[in-house]
Structures are given as C-alpha cells and as structure tokens.
Amino acid sequence: HVAIGRQHPVIGGLRGDASGAMLAVMARLVVCDDDDEFTTILVSYLEKDGHAVSCCADVNQLAQLLGHEQIDLLIMDMQMPAGGGPAVTSLLKKSNAQDLPVIVCSGMPTEAQKSWCSGLLRARFMQKPIDFATMRKAIAELLAPSKTTCRGGGEARP
C-alpha cells in the first residue's frame, strides 16, 4: 500500500519539485483508497497540478491524518478495509469535519454512492474509471469560495 501521510515536503505553502525549485501548493489533498495502482496514478496527476497529496488506505489511517494534518479536500473510495463511505461519513461528523469537501471515486454506480454517503455536505461522486478533466473541475468547484454547499452531481444548496 502507499504509505500513510506520503507527500512532498511542504514549507509555508510551498513544495519542492524534482529539481528542488519551490512551487506554490494549490491545495492539500488526501487520497483514501486501498487500490495501490489507482492511488499511484491519481497522486501523480494531482501533484502535477500542484497539489500536496497525502495517502491512506483505510478509514483508520484517515482518522490519523485528520488528527495531524490540515486537509483541504478528501478523495476517497467507497469500499475499503475497516469501513468505506458510511464509516468515513461518520468519522467526518465525529471529527467535526463534515463540511470538508469530498470526491468519492468508486466502481459503484453514483446513485448508490450518494445513498451510502448522504451525510456528506460538500461532495461530488464519480464512477471509476475517472476522467481527469472532470476530476480537475470537481476539485476547483469544491475548493472555490462559495456561499452554498454542494452535494454530489453538482446541485448547489443554500
């Protein structure tokens, strides 16, 4: 599995790239998925977009990250060891982080994802395999300052 907390060094909103140059970090993201291949590809894509990315493979590891890291957005699978979507929704409520933006990526149909994670206040739902352009758009929408909260599928609610 990808190591928990794996990320580029972040110093004062900057991260080092492969050449040692310092780049502005767009957002601090966590990918919570037990599929190593998917996680590796997704992390590479997100880092190329300038995000600092930490990874975990289950809900217990996510709980550790929530207690130790500032997180701007969570990208998660629906079915994982130690609980999936419903367990993450419960964890976010217990951690007083239910307004954390979340992108759910799963092989499950999106309607099933929405019913399993109905307690998420700001979420988008995507069926694997994902389209990276759609992922990029969802990240931008969820991180944009707004006076509304969004539920999966893009419906804005006041």
N, C-alpha and C positions, 0 to 999 in steps of 0.2 A: 504494500500500500504506500501511497505518497505520504511522506512524513507529516505529522500534525504540526501546524504552525510554519510549514515551509514557505518562505517568501524571500524576496530581495531585501537587503538591508534598507531600512527606511530611517532617514535622519531629517527631522524638521520638515516633513512634507516633500523630501527629495529622495530619490532612489538611485543607486548606481546601475549603469547599464554594463554590458560586457566589456566596453572599452574603458570603464572607470569614470566616464562622464556622469555628471549628476543631472537627472531629469525630474521635472515636476511630476508628482504622483497624482493621477486623476482621481482615484478612489481606492479605498482599502476594501477588498472583496474577500469573501470566504467561499470556497467551493467545498461542499459537503456531499461526497459521492463515493461509494465503495468500488466503483469501476475505475481501476487504475488507468486504463488506456484512454477512456473518455476524459478523465481528470487531467492527464498529461497534455492532451491536445487542447483542452479548454484553457488551462493555465497558460500555455504558450501563446494562444490567441489573445487572452486578456492582458498578459504582460506586454505584448507588442503594442497594445492600445494604451499603455502607460499606467496600468493599474498595478498596485501592490496586491499580491494574492497569497493567502494562506489556505491550507488544505486540511481537511479531516475526512475520515471515512465512516463515521457513525455519530449518533446523537450524543453519546458520552464525550467524545472528543470535541464536538461542537460546544458542549456545555463548558468545557475547559477554556476554549477560545473566547467564548462570551465573557468569561470572568477575567480575562487577561489582555484582551486586545480591543482597540477601537475598531468597529466594523461599520462600513457604510452600506454594504449590500451583501446579502447571502444568496448564493446559487446552490440549490440542493436537489438531490434525487428524491423520489417518493418512497422507494423501498430500499431500506438499508438495515444492516445489523443493529441490534439494540433499539429498534423502532424506526419508523420512517416519518412521513409527513405529519400524521397526528401527534407523534411524540415531539417533533420539532415545534409544532404549533403550541403545544403545552409548555415546552421549555421556554419559548419566547415569552409567553404570558407570565410564567413564574419568574423570569429574569427581568420583567418589566420592559421588554424589548419588542412587544407585539406590533409596534409601528415600524420596525426595521423593514426596509424594502427587501423582498424575496422574489427570486425567479426559480420556479420549480421546473426541472427538466426531467422527464420520465418517459418511459416506454408506454405508460398507461395513457389512455385517452384523456384529453384535457378536462372533460366534464367530470370524470372520476377523480382527477387531481383536485379540482375545485371543491368537490364534496368532501374529500379527505382533509382538506386544509381550509375549511370555511372560516376559521378564526383568524387567518392572516389578514391584516388591514391593508397592506400595500403589496400586492403580488401580481405577477404575471405567470402564466402557465404555458409551457412548451412541450410538445411531444418530440422525443428523440426519433431519428437524428435531427439535431437542431440546425437551423440556418444562422450562420454567424452574423449576417446583416440584421436579422430580426433580433438576435441577442443584443447586438450593439444598440439598436433602437430602444429596446426594453430597458437596458441599463441607463441610457440617457434620460428616458422618461421618468424612471423611478428615482433617479438622483436629482432631477431638476427641482428647484424650489417651487412649491405649489401650495395653494390653499385648499386643495382637495386631496382625499385619499383615493387610491385606485385599487380596484380588485381585478383579478385576472381577466384577460380578454380586453383590457383597456377601458372598461367602464369607469368613469370618474364619479365619485360620490362626494357631496359637500360634507 
